[in-house]
Amino acid sequence: MNVKIISWNVRGLNEQDKRLWVRNLIRSWRPDIVCLQETKMELITRVVIRSLWGGQHVDWSYLGSCGASRGVLLMWDTRVVDKVEEAVGHFSVSSGDRRFLWEELSGLSSWWNVPWCVGGDFNVVRFPSERAGATAFTAAMREFSEFISEQGLIDIPLEGGTFTWSNSREVASKARLDRFLFSQDWEDKFPTVCQRRMSRLLSDHFPIVLEGGSFHRGRRPFRFENMWLKDEGFVERVRSWWESYHLQGAPSFVLANKLKLLKHDLKKWNVEVFGNVEERGKQLWKDLSVLETIEDSRGLTEEEKLELERIRGELEKASLLEEICWRQKSRVLCIREGDRNTKFFHRVANSHRRFNSIDRLTVDGELSSDPEAIAECISRF
């Protein structure tokens, strides 16, 4: 599943002409979720929503403005997003004391305890480099970073620009006030997530977009798996395969083609013996649960006891293999095997994949996100 979320401080939605502009932008962006801040509207009706979204597949929630300031509107495509529960707070990101905002967001996190993403105009930066001309850390910066750390949120870099707000004066003030933050289990569901600054219209804030989904996989390259070394007799098996290849020709030709044959045998053997390590582990847990349920209702037969011991042994082996596999993909070498950091290795590997992947590229002068066009352009480079 892919997700596309837009956040934008629009600086008011009262004017009908401006809502028409916003409607056209939303149509061109084709988002799943849109969060608009500083609506400056105390009441949001279905008529207003229709003037902004344009389609019938929409639901919304809002925080009304206080007079002619503040206000938040959240809209989403009901074909993609289902509203399970709703909570509207009291403090917007422009409230005077941000400590109340951090407390409110922390409360929401502990209330639902689900993967979560928070985004918008926080009206504060994390580092001096995020505000033009700033050189020192302030108390507000430290409080913001403490909130992110305490909630275990991830703050990934902004693509497409450095700042998200500018007053556009001759001596311009610039800052990165808008951003998306998300929890680690959110990243597990959308491993290629990235946030990007979009072009600015109608406001002194740039819209930002959070996009994510599964990886676009090409042909999988051959890789030696460290977990193979845990299989008894692996070295002898490889030696017997190697000695069974009889080829004629120059030494370099023989070596190259024997390596190709060995690669084929290793890949075939890996599927037959190891299969998908993660899926295999899940199936073993299911089998163990079945036997434990039977054991609760009656005594196990001798065959069932032997099967239970076999499954437990296989689970221990599968757990170690999964850890070794993810440890290798993460390239974290400072932690020894057996430390049971599989989830940590998984997230590091996802981070490497995200930064090593190319999801958009300028092809023939135009920005393209088509995987085939990107692959063809790179192959011609």
Secondary structure, DSSP 8 states (H G I E B T S, - for coil): --EEEEEEE-S---SHHHHHHHHHHHHHH--SEEEEE----S---HHHHHHHT-SSSEEEEEE--BTTB--EEEEEETTT---------S--TTSS-HHHHHHHHHHHHHHH-S--EEEEE-S--SSGGGBTT--S--HHHHHHHHHHHHTTEE---EES-S-SEE---SS--EE--EEEEEEHHHHHHSTT-EEEE----SSSB--EEEEE------S------GGGGGSTTHHHHHHHHHHH----S-HHHHHHHHHHHHHHHHHHHHHHHT--HHHHHHHHHHHHHHHHHHHHHS---HHHHHHHHHHHHHHHHHHHHHHHHHHHHHT--SS-TTS--HHHHHHHHHHHHHHH----EEETTEEE--HHHHHHHHHH-
